[in-house]
Amino acid sequence: MKFQIEDVTVYFPYDHIYPEQYSYMLDLKRALDAKGHCLLEMPTGTGKTIALLSLITSYALCKPSNPVKLLYCTRTVHEMEKTLAELRRLHKYQLDHLGPAARILAIGLSSRKNLCINPSVVTAENRDSVDAACRKLTASWVRALAAENPRVPTCEFFEGFEKAGSDGVLPPGVYTLQVIGMFVDFDGFVVFGYEFGDSVALDLRAFGKEKGWCPYFLARHMVQFANVVVYSYQYLLDPKVAGIISKEMQRESVVVFDEAHNIDNVCIEALSVSVRSQTLEGATRNLNKMSQEVESYFVIGRFKATDAGRLRAEYNRLVEGLAQRGNLPISDTWLSNPALPDDIVKEAVPGNIRRAEHFLSVLRRLVQYLKGRLQTENVEKEGPVAFVASINAQVGIDQKMLRFCYDRLHSLMLTLEITDTDEFLHIQTICDFATLVGTYTRGFSLIIEPFDERMPNIPDPVLQLSCHDASLAIKPVFERFQTVVITSGTLSPIDLYPRLLNFNPVVSRSFTMSLTRDCICPMVLTRGSDQLPVSTKYDMRTDEGVERNYGKLLLEMVSIVPDGVVCFFVSYSYMDGIVNSWNEKGILKEIMQHKLVFIETQDVVETTLALDNYRKACDCGRGAVFFSVARGKVAEGIDFDRHYGRLVIMFGVPFQYTLSRILGARLEYLRETFQIKEGDFLTFDALRQAAQCVGRVIRSKADYGMMIFADKRYSRHDKRSKLPGWILSHLRDAHLNLSTDMAAHIAREFLRKMAQPYDKSGGSGRKTLLSQEDLEKMENGSLGEMF
């Protein structure tokens, strides 16, 4: 459909729109007009992605003199592909109505691991190995050697891209990362990965193979010209990556952080570093290897004079105040400085680390100092200022030398022409740590723990530079781009995010879900069938009565609920313990008489196989139960829509490990800096995780599912009120204090009700699907009484 929102003609690729989508677009447009940032909570399964894409691309089409660029950030490659699939459909609709004037270039950018098409490179075991294998074939010095000696291997696809020169561009279209394969479209039809012709949707890897060009470097080159770029959070929030990938993005860009309920944690992780004994041992090996390289460059007759000349040229460059060699070839660019752009020192490298041998000596002293600090038997905590003063007093390394460590290492690795960067990850981590600790004085803590408190008999010393201020990493994004959209289905309480991220949104709103039937049934279970309270509180979680009641609850539900049931536990250790207890009591055997049981583990491959078999069991009618963990991979990125998830049970309240010293330091910082109380933050964090878990079962309005919050603490108003509004609006007072028997009765009634036919358009009274005609009436003010 095509409709007007004030002065913008919106092209929407479906015949109907939800009322909340229309309201979402209105608020989004206000933020774009104001050139400010916004915070929008939209219920799951209400078409948030297509609403964002439709409004922002239509806004750009209506303002051709000053078009906005869309930077759409997702958490996973799977979400990236879904976004590009939606954009493909939207782009086809816009082309049908506007013709060539609607042509855009939209690309997804991911790591080499996901985009490489060179068989000898992409088979490497992990991302770092793929990066290193690529570098061995594409580095400028490797290609220079290959020009003299044809037997030196290079990458034919990178060479093809380089030879294409100015012709190495992507024509307009929507480019996915790979052939998506077969999936069910919105109209229920089975379609395939990409189409040609009018849809202008291509697989970037297939295009690269056809042209003989490297898809990764082609995408890297084209991001600055694309109208829409879909990539990971890290490409904007992690300074090491953002300094390479996103530095050319113009201010007239709209940045969208989708599924951003955990964005504060992503920001903190981007500026935090952990150093273990294995890191220091690996760094020592790296330094030994680099020292041998430097010494061998001055051995007469072993290397060409140009080898020693490279080190002298580097020294002269550093004397002149140039930390890096001008504009590096795209294949030589390494990770950028870990500090934020405004905090990077704009001056010459200190004289005492300009010579390679002197710099390596400084790093040796630093590594030796860190080894000594890790030998403590007690937990130690101090701020960056005291830590830097200690380093200076004991090994003579001052703050300025520390700040330059990362750039100086980068320069030296380029000079030594090191290609196997995966082998040097340990020394990179040390220099990352040194630069951050030398740059920041507030918002960080250094915590040394000789062992994990949960396993005190196993020595595992770790030095953690922990960032406590999420606003540090995202501040450059807010300052640089005119509009930043933070959106998710679970942002409640929404007023806490501006304080955590230290920004002032021009629009901040939480939307409700309009439904033709009550297809969501949340319940709070506070006690078992024997009337004993249930909870995962520390003093109750190992109680046999609680474990038995949790098991009886699941057993009762699997005998009632058809198809898939998903269970979330507060931690892996708790899940292991309670499942083992159920097995000993015979409860697990009884559950398996009704449904098959699959378990999420910390191994990605095992979990993927378990999910695949879980879906097969649901498809064939056998039914299945999936045991998962809050904050795990499944809770964050896997949808259990339709028959894959008719019920989700959240066993307990997923609080963080409150004895964690890193968490304690962060809570102290939040209290002192932002006046956020410890209890408020812990409850907020636990409830957003619980909401994220239970939201996995509702992925559209045609779907239905039940949510059981199995813990007596959910009945308290201070806990329950922090759930998203779209869940609270369906949580009846009669469902707040249930026993297992009562919950089973409600489940039977709900499933019987869901089996009845209903009017999807809401013709019975509540208007939940709006046509183009309805929107025109709404503009005239005559539709207000319909929903």
C-alpha positions, 0 to 999 in steps of 0.5 A: 500500500501507499499512504501519506505521513505528513509530507512523506509518501510511505511505500509499504509492501503489504496490503494491510498495516497494524495500527502500532506500525503506523504509530511507530512510523509517526514517532520515527518520522518526528525523530527524523524531522527533529534530527534527534535520537529516539527510543522506541519499544515495539512488541515482538511479532508486530513488524518492527523491521519492515516499519523501520525500513519502509519509513526511512527509505521512503523518507530518503526518496521524498528528500532527494536533494538531501538523502539520508543513509541508513545504517542498520545494526543487528546482533547476528548474521541470521537477523541481518539476513532477515532484514535484507530479505524484508528490504528486498521485498520493499525495494521490489514494491518501490520499483513497481511504483516509481521505476528506476527512480527508486533504485538503491544500493543495499548491502550486508557487511560481515566478517571474512568468514561469512563472505570469503569465496576462496576455498583455501581460506574459508575452510579455516576453523575460526574467524581469526584464522580466516583473517590471517589466511586472507592476509597471507594472500592479499598483503601488499608485500606478499603481492609485491613478491608474487609479481617477482615470483609467480610461485608465491600464492595470492588470492585470485578473487582479490587480484580480480577486484584490484584489476577491475579498478574503478569498474569494481563496483556493485550495480544498484540492488539489494545484496544478501550475504549468501543464498538464503535457501528455502523459507516461508514468505509472509504470504505463506508461499515457499520461496528461494534465496534470491531472485533476479530481474525486477526484484534486484536481489542478489547474493553478494558471494554469487556476484563475486564468483561470477565476476571473479571479485572478492565479495568481502573487499568489494563490500568494504569498498561499497559501504561508503556509497551504499544507501543502506548498510546492514551490519553488526553492532561492533562495526559502530560500537567497538572502536577497533572495528569502527575506526576501519569500517565506519570512519567514512560514514557521513553525518546525514545517516540514520543509525538503527540499533535493532533488538537493542535491549542489551546495548549497554552490555555490548558497549561495556564489552567493547571497552573491556579486556581480560588478561590471563596467564595463558595470554601472558605466556602467548605474549612472551612467545610473540615478543620472542618471535618479533625480537628474532625478526628485528635482530635478523634484519641487521645480520649481514648477508642474511637479508637484503639491505632493504629489510633493515631499511624498513626499520630505519624508515619506520623510525624516521617516520615516527620521529616526524610524528607519524604513527602510521604509514599514510593511507594503507592499502585496504588489504593491509588495514588492521584493527584500529586503536581501541580508544575512542576517536576523541581520546586518541593522542594527536602527537608524536610517538614518545622517543623511548619506544620509536626504535623497534628493539626499545619498544619490544623491551618496554613490552617485555617489562610490561608483560613481566609486571603483569605476571607478577600481579597475577601471582597474588593470592587475594582479590585486588581492585584499583582504579586506572590512575593507581595502576598506571602509577604502580607500573611507572614506579616498578618498571618505568613505563609511564602513561604516555608510553602505554597510550601509544602501545597499540598504534606502535605495535600496529606500525611494527607488525606492518614493518616486519610484514607479519601476515599470520596475525592470528598467532599474535592475538596475545600481544595484541590483547596486551597492547589493547589493555595498555592503551585503554588503561593509559587513556582512561581515568574514570569509568574503569576498574582493574580487578585481579581475581586469583580464582573463580569464587564458584570453583575456589580450588582451581587456580585461574588468575585473571586481570580484568580491565572492566568498563562500567560506563556504557555511554563511553562507547556509544557517545561518538555514535550519538555525536557523529550521526544526526539520528540514532534509533534504539529499538526492541521489544523489551526496553522496559522500563524505558526511562532507564536507558537514557540514564545508562547511555547518557543521552536525551531522546527527542522521542521515547515511547512504548507501544502496545499490541493490538489483537483481535483475540487474546493470543497471549496468556502470561501467568505467574506461578507462585506455588506448587500443587502442594501449596509450597512456594517456588523460587530460585532464590539462593536459599530455596533453589536447592530445596527438594520441594522446589525442585519437585514442584518445578518438575511436576509443573513441567510434567503437567504442562507437557501432558496438556500443551501440544507441539513445542514447550521451551523452558528457560533456567537462570544459569547453566549450573542450575539447569544441570543440577535440577535436570539431574534431580528430575532424573533421579526422581524419575520425573524426567522419564515421565516427561519423555513419555509425552515429549522428547527433551533437548538441551542447550549446551555451551557448545555451539555445534551441539546446540545447533543440532539439538535445535534442528532435532527439536524442530523435527520432533515438533514437525512430525507431531511427536512434540518436544521440550527444549531446555535453555538458559537466560542470557544464552544464545538461544534466548537472544536469537532463536524464534520459537514461533507457531507450533515450535513454541506454544508454551514458555516457562521461565524457571526463576528470576534471571538475576546476574551473579551478584557476588561478581566483583565486576558487577559490584564495581559497575553497580557502585559506579552507576550509583555514584555517577547516575544515581541508579540504585543497585536493586533497581538496576539488578531488577531491571536487568533480570526482568528484561532478560526474562521478557526476552526469553518469554517473547521468543514464542510470539512472533506474529499476531496469528501466533499464540502462546502461553508464558509462565513466570515460575517464581513467587517474586514475580507476584510482587509489584516492584518486579512485575511492573518492570515487564514490557507493557504488551505483556502486562496488558494481558496479565490478569489479576486472577493469574498473579498467584497461581498453583500448578493445578490452577495454571493447568486449568487456565492452560486447558481453557486457553488452548480450547479458546485458541482452537476456535476460528476468528476474524483476522482483520478485527471486524468483530470490533477491534480494528487490528489490520488497517487498509489504505482506505482505513488510513485515509479515514484515519487522516480525516479523523473518522476511524478513532472509534474503531480501535 
